[in-house]
Structures are given as C-alpha cells and as structure tokens.
Amino acid sequence: MIRKILTAAAIVAGLVLPASADPLAKDVFGSFRAAAQGPAVSIGFYSKGCGQGFVQLPESGPSWQAMRLSRNRNWGHPALVNFLMGLSQAAQQAGWRGLYIGDMSQPRGGPMTSGHASHQLGLDADIWMLPPSSLNLSPQQRENLSSVSITDKRGVGLTNAWNPGHMAIMRAAARDPRVERILVDPVAKVAMCQMERGDRAWLRKIRPINAHNYHFHVRLSCPRGSICDRQPAPPPGDGCAEAAEWIRNRIDPGRVEPVPPDPDYRHPRTFRLSELPAQCRSVAGAP
C-alpha cells in the first residue's frame, strides 16, 4: 500500500516513472478500505474516473440491506446513498419490504479488480430483482443468497419472478430528476412499455442492455460540484420500439449484421494509474 501511495504521489509531482512503477489503476483503487477525505466530488467518466468524499451505505437499514459485503463496494457519492435510501422507501410503498442493493462503488471509486467497467464515480448502483424476504440477513447469508432472473432462458419473455413492484420501483427511480438512466434487460422494458397507461415520459430513461435480468442498474447524473465527463442523453421518445427490436433479434439472431470488435477497446481494468484523470492521482495519493 505504501508503495502504491508513493507512486501516486510521484505521478502527481510530475516525475517520470518507468512503466513498472505506473501501477494498474484497479490494483490501486481496489486496495483502499476508506474514502479520501474532502468535499464529495465525482471525477471523470462512469467507466474512467474516481471520487473523493464518498460515504458508505450502512450495511442495513429499515428498508434496505447491502449485499456481498466482502466486496466493500457499498460506497458512493452522498447523492447516491441518499437516493438509494429514498428508493428503498418507495419499494415499501410498492409492496416490497425494501431493497437488496448490490454493487455501488469502491471507497474511492476507480476501476474494480473484477466485474464492472463502470461504477467508478460513485454514481452507479445495482439493485437486485429479488424482493427481500428478510432485512435481517447475516453477512454470510448475504454472500450466499442469489437474486432471481425476471426473464426466461431464451431471453424473450418474463418469468413468474416479475411482479408489479419491479415496474413501480423503476418508475419511481426514473422519475427522480437525479437519475440519468436505468439499465435493464429489454424484456423488462417492453413489459413496462405495454403496462404503462399514463405518462410515458419516464420510459425514456429505461435503457435496454444485456446481462441485466438479475438486477437493474441505476445511474445518477453528475452532481453539482463534481467534475464529470457527461454521457449523451438518451434518444428522444420512449425507446419502446428499440427495446422490442432487441427481443426480435434474440429470436432470430440471423437478422443482425455482426459488429466487428473494436480493435482499440480496452477494458478499464487494464488502465494504468497515469491514464485516469489527473485529479484521480491526487485521490489515490491522499491519506
């Protein structure tokens, strides 16, 4: 740890380091157990950044439990923690006991040692599709319990795990002005498009994505006082036709032209510390 902090301090000071002394950012940020002190600031982009002044979502509350505590990923910008507490109360109003909350961010954000490409700014959170059966789970139970899929094995229809609470909770989240977008399986999006009989404006924030049938992903917009690279807004309209197209493509994959891999793509776990925003090096070097 001392070597990593000294290395970060050297980069901040502008010293030229050999490649071996420029550590992988995931190793640096994945090693912190506590946040960097100071005003709450998210820095960079959702998939290439960090933050200071993060706070930890309490492991348990009257309407939530943080899951997989061994990962130490129940940290975020105070705006995210405040949002999740409020959304868990909305879940109770929707007939659930509350929420099981999965990965948020590491104590100082940054690339993770495993898993996500995003979740680096303290503004992302994964919320389990499993309605809580208990809010008194032990730490070991939170390691062993798994969420449920709301889509069938073909990925073209809902399972009986889906209930009206899922839609009510995502609608409450999407209507919150702090929310930038919500990522969820297209089957869930299409279902909500079909079920909505009133104001459809919130559906614009619901964005279809693969591998989000066991949880949905809430992303907040850049809070005031932060230094974020903003993500383009979702396209105009409710996006329902686009989500339906995803499902048609699953049914008949042959109708989709293969997209060649981007030769320049790099997973954020390969970023060196020097490749993150300069302010992140200061965050890494802070006590």
SEMI-278531 format. One record per atom (N, C-alpha, C, CB): y, x, z; residue in one letter. Coordinates in pm, whole numbers, plus 50000, padded with zeros to 5 digits. Atoms other than C-alpha are relative to their C-alpha. Glycine has a CB too. Layout:
<nodes>
YXZA ...
</nodes>
This chain:
<nodes>
498805008350000M 500005000050000M 501255008750000M 500004990650121M 498814991449993I 502465027950091I 500265006349865I 499825010950107I 499834993850132R 501825044949757R 500604990149902R 498675005349947R 499495010050092K 502465012349571K 501494997550023K 499224986950014K 498595002449970I 505765006649752I 500865011849959I 500194997150151I 499254988150041L 506875042449694L 500145000549848L 499335012750051L 499945000350146T 506005039049326T 501044990149953T 498634996649941T 499025010150038A 508035007049300A 501415005050027A 499754986850077A 498674994949967A 510965023849474A 500445010649899A 500005005850142A 499664989850098A 510795052949230A 500424993849868A 498815009349978A 499635006850124I 510905029148934I 501404994250011I 498994988949965I 498675005649978V 513915011449083V 501065010849991V 500084992950135V 499044989050001A 515615045149127A 500175006349863A 499585010650099A 499854995150135G 515145052448759G 499255012949973G 501425002049970G 500754987850022L 512725081448797L 498974997949891L 499335004850130L 501015000850105V 510415088848506V 498645002650064V 500295010349885V 501314999049938L 506835082948614L 498935001749893L 499714987750085L 501144999750092P 503575092348443P 499344986449998P 498985010950041P 500625013250015A 501555062748319A 499114996850119A 499174999449871A 500915002449888S 499085067048606S 500754995650125S 499195012450030S 499215003649882A 501935061948856A 500714986649981A 501025010850029A 499415013250026D 503045028948696D 498874989850015D 500684999249855D 501205008049974P 500515005348857P 500014986849927P 499864997650148P 500105013550051L 499244972748723L 500744990650096L 498524995749983L 499215009049917A 501584945648846A 499104991050084A 500944991549913A 500905008749924K 498634923948954K 499515006850127K 498814995849914K 500474992849881D 497474951049193D 501105001050105D 499525013949962D 498874999249905V 500934954549346V 500244986550065V 501285004949928V 499635013049944F 501754917849386F 498814992950065F 500584991149891F 501175005949937G 498194908149471G 499695005650137G 498815001749913G 500294993649871S 498254930949774S 500924995350112S 500105014949986S 499065004149896F 501204915449958F 499464988350080F 501354996449940F 500415010949912R 500444893450256R 501174991650048R 499265005450120R 498815007149954A 504034882650323A 501075000749892A 500535005950134A 498925000750099A 507124873350125A 501045010950022A 500674986350006A 498834991349988A 510094895850055A 501144991650058A 500405006249861A 498945007549933Q 512944885350279Q 501254999249914Q 500335006550135Q 498765002050075G 516234872350144G 500104986049949G 500095009949886G 499865013450057P 517574841649969P 498874997149903P 501364998449929P 501095003950090A 514954822349775A 500465001249856A 499524985650030A 499664997750140V 515054834249414V 498715001449920V 500905012749984V 501074998250098S 512574829649130S 500565008449887S 499444986349948S 499504989850093I 512854858148879I 499085001149879I 500125013750071I 500784997950121G 511704859548516G 499464987249941G 498875009350027G 500635011550065F 509314835948340F 498754996250077F 499665003049851F 501165005149927Y 506434814948467Y 498795009149986Y 499664986149952Y 501144991150022S 503964839948319S 500405014750002S 499334996849868S 499574986049993K 506014871748373K 501195000950094K 500365005649859K 498895000049905G 508024872548691G 499525001950143G 500794987349989G 500294998249858C 508114872349070C 501034991850079C 500035015250041C 499005007049922G 510244859849356G 500125005550140G 499694985350006G 499814996449860Q 511684866249698Q 500404987550078Q 501095011250014Q 499645011349916G 512324843549992G 499044988449990G 501364995449966G 500995010850008F 509154823749927F 499584995950141F 498775004549916F 500525004949874V 507734802550205V 498584995149979V 500904988750058V 501415003850007Q 504174793150287Q 499864985250031Q 499165008550098Q 500355013749969L 502974757550260L 499075000250120L 499344992849877L 500935000349886P 501444750250602P 498604996149955P 500494990150107P 501385002150043E 497664750250576E 499604985350006E 499065008250086E 500295014249986S 497514714050692S 501254992650041S 498874997750104S 498895008549961G 499944685550730G 499534985750009G 501175001349901G 500415014049985P 499944648250787P 499524993549871P 501134992050055P 500385006150128S 499394641850415S 499525010349899S 501174992149943S 500514989950093W 498014673950265W 499135010250071W 501175007149929W 500674987949956Q 495684703350301Q 500045010149885Q 498544997250045Q 500064989150097A 495964736850122A 498555004749991A 500955011850041A 501404996450022M 492634746849970M 499865014949967M 499404991549886M 500324986150034R 490944780749917R 500975009750070R 500055002149847R 499034992249924L 492944797050196L 499785015149986L 499944996250146L 500294985750012S 491204830550139S 500805006549888S 498525002149978S 499254994350112R 493234834849820R 501445003550038R 500004990249884R 498614997949958N 496574834550008N 500974996449888N 500205014650043N 499155004350111R 498144815249721R 500724986850031R 499164998449874R 499285012149963N 499804787349917N 501465003350035N 499314993050120N 498614995849986W 503274802849878W 500814994849882W 500115015550010W 499155004150110G 506234792149671G 501464999750039G 499594986549950G 498585002349974H 509964787149638H 500104988150094H 500804997649867H 499885011549909P 511134763849916P 500094986649928P 501225001750087P 499925012550075A 511884737949648A 498614994749968A 500805001949871A 501375004350031L 508174737249555L 499314994650125L 499205011649942L 500645004549877V 506984734349914V 500554986350040V 500235010350114V 499395012849967N 509444706149979N 499514989049906N 501525001049992N 500495009850098F 508354688649659F 498584995750032F 500065005949859F 501405003249975L 504654690649745L 499834991450125L 499185012750013L 500075008449880M 505184676550092M 500394985649967M 500925005650111M 499575013350039G 507064647349939G 498994992949912G 501325000749930G 500975006150089L 504474641649668L 498754995750077L 499625009749887L 501175004049921S 501704640749927S 500254986850072S 499645011150101S 499675013049941Q 503534612050095Q 499934989049895Q 501425000550064Q 500135009750110A 503754594449757A 498534996949974A 500675005349872A 501435002350018A 499984599049732A 499484989850101A 499225013250012A 500415009849900Q 499564579750054Q 500464986049960Q 500575003650139Q 499525013050046Q 501694551849912Q 499164994749884Q 501485001049957Q 500865003950112A 499334551949611A 498584996850045A 499975011049897A 501315003649948G 496354545549838G 499095011650034G 499324991549903G 500774988349961W 495124581249890W 500385004150142W 500235011749901W 499654994649869R 495014598850226R 501075010849990R 498755005750068R 499054989250022G 497174626050078G 499555008249880G 500125009050125G 500344991250112L 496604656149851L 499265012350049L 501275004149924L 500554986749988Y 494354686249829Y 500765008849901Y 498435000349973Y 499134991750082I 496644713549699I 499325013649978I 501395001850067I 500634987450037G 495144743049513G 501025011249989G 499254998449868G 499164988150014D 496804774849390D 501474996449976D 499505008749887D 498565000150026M 500564778149413M 500355013949948M 500844996350131M 499694986150038S 501804814349408S 499595009450113S 501505001749967S 500184989549900Q 501244847049589Q 501305001450081Q 499615013549932Q 498814999249915P 503704856549868P 501275004749929P 499725009050113P 498844995450077R 505964874449619R 499854996649852R 500205015250017R 500235003950138G 504724857349305G 499315011149923G 501304996349931G 500564989550082G 503854880349020G 498624996849947G 499955012650077G 501345002150055P 500614883748822P 498955000150109P 499685010649895P 501085000949903M 497464874449011M 498855009149960M 499524985650014M 501134991350028T 494414896349043T 498924992849921T 499415005450130T 500965007950078S 492344868048893S 500614986549973S 498634998550076S 499575013750024G 492864834248738G 501214998849911G 500284993350128G 498895005250079H 496184821448620H 500815010449923H 500904992750088H 498994992150071A 498514835248359A 501394996550052A 499924997649848A 498695004249948S 501384815248508S 499985000750153S 500354985549952S 499945000349853H 502094806448876H 500715012450056H 498584998950059H 499404987449955Q 504284837648902Q 501374998350065Q 500125009449885Q 498625001949951L 507664822449001L 500084991850126L 500834993549893L 499955008749884G 506664801449298G 500434985949966G 500925005650103G 499565013250046L 507334770149091L 498854991849941L 501115001649897L 501175006950055D 503784760148985D 499034996750112D 499305008749892D 501035003749902A 501104741849182A 498914992049931A 500604992150117A 501155007650048D 497614728949104D 499634989750107D 498795009349968D 500345010849908I 496774695349261I 498664994349960I 501104988950000I 501365004050029W 493154685349286W 499934985249960W 499105002650120W 500285013850038M 491884653749117M 499184992750106M 499294999749867M 500845005949897L 489694647749423L 500854993350107L 499095010550062L 499285006349889P 491204621649657P 499425004950132P 499924984449991P 500534994749874P 490934635950009P 499164989850077P 501145004750088P 500815008249910S 488124622150222S 500345003250145S 498505002449974S 499604995749866S 489464641250522S 501165009849987S 498795006650077S 498914990249993L 492614660350612L 499805009250121L 501374993050008L 500354991449886N 490814679150890N 498905009849962N 499564991550121N 501014990550045L 488694702750682L 500215013650066L 500025001349848L 499924986449949S 487894736550832S 500295009749887S 498705003950073S 499814990150107P 488814768350642P 498755002049915P 500435013350059P 501234998050077Q 485154772450543Q 499714988049911Q 498825002550093Q 500205011850083Q 484914736750420Q 500925000249878Q 500244987250081Q 499054999250112R 487974743150202R 499565010249897R 501395003450051R 500554990450094E 486174772650046E 498854993849921E 499545012750073E 501235005150059N 483004752849974N 500204987449918N 499004997450107N 499805012850069L 484374719349860L 500545002449859L 500984991150081L 499514999250138S 484974714249488S 500684987049962S 498855003249902S 499355011950050S 487174690049302S 499054992649906S 501335003649928S 500815008050092V 485884663949055V 500694999449865V 499764985750055V 499455001450134S 486324660448680S 500294985449971S 499035005849895S 499665013750039I 488104629648554I 499664997649852I 501504997250025I 500435002050139T 486694634948200T 498495001849989T 500735010049906T 501434998950022D 483174631148067D 499655013649938D 499504988749909D 500434986850045K 481094660447942K 500505003349861K 498495000850003K 499494997650135R 482304655947583R 501515001949998R 499614988449909R 498564998849994G 485904655647696G 500744989749917G 500405013549956G 499365010250082V 486684623047517V 500224986950075V 499154997449877V 499825012249922G 486624597047795G 500115003050147G 498864990349975G 499864998549855L 487304591548163L 498654998150069L 501024990050054L 501145002649913T 484664593348435T 500424989750105T 499485013250067T 499675009449894N 484454569548727N 500735006650117N 498764993350050N 499184993449898A 486264595948934A 501474996249986A 499845015249990A 498605004050023W 489514583548778W 500294987050075W 500294998449847W 499575012549937N 491404557548979N 501504998449983N 499614999750150N 498575002350022P 494884541848965P 500905009650075P 500354986150037P 499184990649925G 496104566549224G 500385012349920G 499285004250124G 499684988350082H 495904595148975H 501284997549920H 498835003549905H 498835003250081M 498414578048748M 501244998250086M 499764987449918M 498845002449913A 500664567049034A 500585013150051A 499614991050117A 499534987249947I 500854602349173I 500675008249890I 498825007950061I 499384992450108M 501524618848837M 501304993549952M 499045001449882M 498765006850039R 504124592448752R 501105003050101R 499774984849989R 499014996749898A 505884598649084A 500505014349983A 499414998150140A 499604986050020A 505854636049014A 500895001449878A 498765008949985A 499234998750124A 507124632448657A 501394994150013A 499264993449885A 498685006249983R 509994610248769R 500925008050091R 499854986150053R 499184991449914D 511194636949012D 500835009349911D 499125008250101D 499174991850089P 514174654648847P 499735015050012P 501454997550027P 500314985849985R 512964688148982R 498835004449912R 499695003050145R 501224996750076V 509784686548771V 500355002649854V 498974988650010V 499774996250138E 509874704248436E 498944994249908E 500045015149986E 501115005950075R 506444693248313R 498774999550087R 499725008049871R 501285001249933I 502954683548424I 498925002349895I 499834986050069I 501064996550094L 499904698348251L 498704993450045L 499825015549990L 501225007149965V 496744677248239V 499184997949873V 500324986350067V 500885002450115D 493754670048016D 500534988549916D 498564997050047D 499485010650086P 494714649047711P 499354986450022P 499835003949856P 500655012949972V 492164622347809V 500784992450106V 498545002150045V 499215006449896A 494184615448122A 501354995449945A 500215009650119A 498715003950058K 497434615047925K 499844987349916K 500575011449913K 500205011850084V 496074590047672V 499754987650087V 498835002149903V 500275011349911A 494774567947954A 501294994850060A 499025004150111A 498755004349940M 498184567548117M 500934993749897M 500695011850068M 499215006050107C 499854560247784C 499574985449978C 499845008049869C 500515013550023Q 497604529747747Q 500294990850118Q 498515000549974Q 499825008149880M 498144518148105M 501454996550029M 499425007250119M 498595002249968E 501924520848123E 500544987849927E 500845012549965E 499455012250058R 503584487148067R 501524999150020R 499334987850062R 498575000249976G 507114495848180G 500695011849937G 500284999950148G 499244988450048D 509444525648143D 499055011449968D 501045004550106D 500924989650046R 507634552347941R 500645013849998R 499494996549863R 499284987350013A 510234579947972A 499275011450071A 501414998750056A 500674989649922W 508214598948234W 498835006449926W 499514994350130W 501154994750072L 505304603247993L 500345012449918L 499434989449909L 499604988250076R 507304629147802R 499665013050074R 501514999549970R 500284988049921K 506764653848087K 498515002850015K 500624998750136K 501444998049988I 502994648948082I 499505006849873I 499254986450023I 500364991950117R 501714676347850R 498505002549996R 500775013450002R 501454997950010P 498114678347722P 499635014849995P 499444992949877P 500484986349999I 496174710147784I 498534999950037I 500825008850097I 501424998949964N 492534720847808N 499845005550141N 499275008949899N 500384994449870A 490774730348133A 500854994850115A 500095015149996A 499225006249893H 492894706748342H 499454986050028H 501514999349963H 500655012649967N 490374679348416N 499584999250146N 498804997949912N 500304999749857Y 489634690148775Y 501285000250085Y 499145012250033Y 498724999849931H 493294693748866H 501114997249899H 500245013550072H 498835000150086F 496734687148727F 501005010050054F 500644985749990F 499114988749972H 499424713748720H 501444995049993H 499765011849899H 498595003949996V 502974706148828V 500865012549992V 500334991950129V 499074988750016R 505764729648718R 501424995050024R 499875006449857R 498605003549975L 509284727848858L 500925007749907L 500365002950146L 498944993050074S 512424736848668S 500595011050087S 501114990149955S 499394988849927C 514354767948767C 501024994850101C 500675009949901C 499045004949900P 516154760749096P 501335007249990P 499425001750141P 498674993949998R 519844767649137R 499945013050080R 501064990350061R 499974987149933G 520464803949232G 498895009449956G 499924998150146G 501074991550049S 517334816849059S 500365006249865S 498694992149988S 499744992550124I 517124839948757I 498784998049910I 500265015450028I 501205003550077C 514634823148523C 500275000549850C 499514986150039C 500015002250144D 513854825048155D 499444986049979D 499145011049923D 500395014150004R 513714788048078R 499004997249888R 501244991349982R 500975004650098Q 510864771347895Q 500634989149914Q 498714994850070Q 499455010950081P 511764749247597P 499584986550054P 499555001549854P 500305013549952A 511924712547689A 498874993949917A 501264991149994A 501035007050079P 509014690147585P 500644993049880P 499244989650087P 499465006850118P 509444674547239P 500464985850035P 498954999449888P 499565013849975P 511274641147221P 498844990149987P 501124996149901P 501035010450008G 509234609547266G 499025000950114G 499275001049869G 500955000549888D 506364600547496D 498815009349982D 499494985950017D 501084990450022G 503894625047335G 498614994049997G 500035010450105G 501325006449994C 501084599447333C 499185002349873C 500174985050023C 500714997750125A 500204603846965A 499435014249997A 500924997749880A 500474986049997E 499904641447015E 498755001250086E 501115009350053E 501164999249911A 497504637047308A 498784993549936A 500324993350133A 501115006650068A 495384612647107A 499415008949891A 500464986749939A 500474990750103E 495164638646830E 499095010650061E 501195006649928E 500864990449932W 493724663647079W 498584994450014W 500575003550139W 501325006149979I 490884639347151I 499264998549868I 500144986450069I 500645001150131R 490204632546783R 499465013549955R 500984994449895R 500444986650037N 489954670046731N 498765004350080N 501135010050020N 501204997249922R 487394672347011R 498784992849942R 500204996050146R 501095007750058I 485304645246850I 499535006249868I 500434985549977I 500324994150130D 485464662146510D 500735013349987D 500394990449883D 499324986950004P 486324699246550P 500255005149860P 499195010150075P 499864995250136G 485944704346176G 501324996349936G 498904994949916G 498735004150059R 489244686846108R 501155009250041R 500324985750041R 498954991049951V 491124715046280V 499875013649932V 499925001650153V 499984986650059E 492114746846096E 499975010350113E 501255001949909E 500044989849894P 491104776846310P 501305007950004P 498815009549978P 498794992149980V 494074795146454V 499585014350029V 500894994250115V 500414986149974P 493664832846425P 500605004950131P 500435009249884P 499484994849874P 494074851146755P 501255008449977P 498935008350073P 498764992250007D 497464866646820D 499675014550038D 501114994150095D 500374986149969P 496884904446797P 500925006350104P 500015008449874P 499044994349905D 499934910347017D 499894993850139D 501414998249947D 500095006549869Y 498834887547302Y 499395009450103Y 499184987149991Y 500554992949886R 498274903847636R 499994990650120R 500825012950031R 500045008249879H 497114886147948H 500925006550104H 498544998650054H 499094994349898P 499664890148230P 499325009350099P 500654988950075P 500654990749907R 497014907748438R 500035014449949R 498554995750023R 499934986450054T 497494937648205T 501405006050012T 499575000149855T 498634994949993F 501244940948271F 500115011150104F 501004988750032F 499654989749904R 502434972648436R 501234995550079R 500275013649929R 498855003749917L 504994970248715L 501315001749925L 500025008350128L 498774997350072S 507644985148488S 500294989749892S 499935013749939S 499815010050105E 507114956648238E 500564986850053E 498704997649930E 499415012049943L 508244929548478L 501525001650005L 499434997250142L 498544998849986P 511954921448518P 500375010350105P 500634986550036P 499604989249910A 513824949548691A 500104995250145A 501345005849956A 499855005049863Q 514524927248993Q 498654999150071Q 500674986250000Q 501335000849939C 510764924049047C 499595013450059C 498974995449897C 500314986949941R 510544961149110R 500665001350137R 500465011449907R 499355000049869S 513044956749391S 499214991450099S 501444994949989S 500815008749913V 510974927949528V 498755007350044V 499634987049927V 501214992649965A 507874949949516A 500275011250096A 499355005549875A 499674988949912G 509674977949694G 500584995950133G 500955008949934G 499415004749875A 511084956149971A 498975000450112A 500554985749984A 500945000049888P 509534958650321P 499424986150024P 500685005150127P 
</nodes>
